[in-house]
Amino acid sequence: MPQTVASDEALDQEGFDTKPSPGRFRPFGGFLKLIVAADSSSSLLSRVRAGATLLALLAAFAGAGYFLPAYFSQYF
């Protein structure tokens, strides 16, 4: 059965860290926020903006996947 904790002092005594971690680097955090905004935003404008941004990212990766190998093939 899970333990219940009555106060913050009890958390500190058991060795739990009550402070948030200092700025973790999350490279996909913004990308995940865009997916959530495109899926569940109540505003139509926010959905369209997030969807267009996701399509632009997809086009950028597709372009990089096509043009970078073509560019490097000239040198090898």
NORPE-V782710 format. One line per field, one symbol per residue. phi: phi as a letter, one per 20 degrees, with the letter a starting at -180 (. if undefined). A space follows every 50 residues. Layout:
phi = ???
//
This chain:
phi = .feddebffffffeneeeefffkfecfdffffffffffecfeefffffff fffffffffffffffeffffffffdd
//
